Amino acid sequence: MKALALPALLVLIATPAQAQTPQAAFFDRLSALCGKSFAGKVVTNDPADAAFAGKPLVMHVKTCTPDEVRIPFHVGEDQSRTWVVTRTTTGLRLKHDHRHEDGTQDAVSQYGGDTTAPGTASRQEFPVDQVSKDLFVRENRAVSVTNVWAMEVEPGQVFAYELRRPGRHFRVEFDLAGG
């Protein structure tokens, strides 16, 4: 009996571990931050970022499950924003959950997109999805129909959130070394 078990063990040892996808590695990096808060700062200088200037920026990696990470993003006293990263069958999804002070959902909420490329363990990009495009048009925010959001995680160094579209670049970085 022992003679049969040894060859089976050798086969298991000799079989290379299944390679992790870049999205799965990124999700694991994000999940590793669960339960922690980090201070951040805007590193771009677009005039549209003035609402963030001089205010404390804090992300809280608050709720983590095997398939979802919820990250409230506070701008000063404004606690209306939460980034929600979810595993999908083809990669990852980013949604923006915006709430009023009483907890009700804002008219412009649940927008975002899915990864369309593998990305890397450090960076994932989320082009705007059709549901979000329809929402932006309906809410007179058609300028956002070309949005691409990105997140980066460099363990022990930085977490970054980014928005890009023609004529617009917003990026905030959070210090992971101090968290």
C-alpha positions, -999 to 999 in steps of 0.1 A, spaced: 0 0 0 28 24 9 45 17 -24 15 30 -43 12 61 -22 47 72 -28 45 74 -67 12 93 -64 29 118 -40 58 122 -65 33 130 -93 17 157 -71 51 172 -63 63 171 -99 31 187 -113 36 224 -115 12 245 -96 -16 259 -118 -7 294 -129 -27 322 -113 -44 347 -137 -33 383 -134 -69 392 -122 -68 366 -95 -34 378 -83 -46 414 -83 -77 404 -63 -55 385 -38 -34 416 -34 -64 437 -28 -79 412 -4 -47 412 16 -55 449 25 -88 439 42 -95 455 75 -70 483 69 -73 521 62 -49 542 42 -44 580 37 -41 592 2 -35 623 -19 -44 634 -54 -13 633 -76 -29 648 -107 -35 685 -112 -67 687 -133 -88 717 -123 -118 693 -119 -100 678 -89 -104 710 -69 -132 694 -48 -106 670 -34 -79 696 -27 -70 701 9 -93 674 22 -82 643 39 -86 613 16 -90 579 32 -98 545 18 -110 517 40 -107 481 27 -137 472 47 -156 442 36 -140 412 19 -154 379 7 -139 354 -17 -156 372 -46 -160 408 -35 -140 436 -19 -158 468 -8 -136 499 -3 -153 530 11 -135 561 -1 -139 592 22 -132 627 9 -131 648 41 -164 643 58 -181 630 26 -185 592 30 -208 587 0 -184 567 -22 -176 530 -22 -155 511 -48 -167 476 -53 -144 450 -70 -160 417 -78 -148 385 -95 -166 376 -127 -163 345 -149 -140 364 -172 -120 387 -149 -130 415 -125 -157 442 -123 -154 476 -107 -186 494 -97 -190 528 -79 -216 527 -52 -227 563 -43 -250 569 -14 -267 599 2 -261 606 39 -293 587 48 -280 556 30 -303 558 -1 -286 553 -35 -277 583 -55 -291 586 -90 -256 582 -104 -245 550 -88 -235 514 -97 -215 526 -127 -182 511 -138 -170 483 -160 -153 449 -164 -117 441 -173 -113 433 -210 -76 425 -209 -56 403 -185 -39 433 -169 -12 425 -144 -10 414 -107 -3 451 -100 -27 469 -123 -62 463 -137 -82 485 -160 -120 487 -162 -135 503 -194 -170 518 -190 -197 492 -196 -229 497 -216 -251 499 -185 -230 528 -172 -229 545 -206 -267 545 -206 -268 558 -170 -244 587 -179 -265 597 -210 -297 595 -190 -282 617 -162 -267 643 -186 -231 631 -180 -224 619 -215 -188 631 -211 -182 600 -190 -191 574 -217 -155 569 -226 -143 565 -190 -116 539 -181 -109 534 -145 -78 516 -131 -66 503 -98 -31 495 -88 -17 476 -58 20 474 -51 21 456 -17 37 476 11 40 507 -12 10 521 -29 -27 516 -39 -38 539 -67 -72 547 -82 -74 563 -115 -99 577 -140 -90 585 -176 -109 598 -206 -101 623 -233 -93 656 -216 -95 641 -181 -70 623 -158 -76 618 -121 -54 598 -99 -52 594 -62 -25 573 -44 -27 558 -10 4 550 11 4 513 20 37 516 39 20 537 66 -11 516 70 
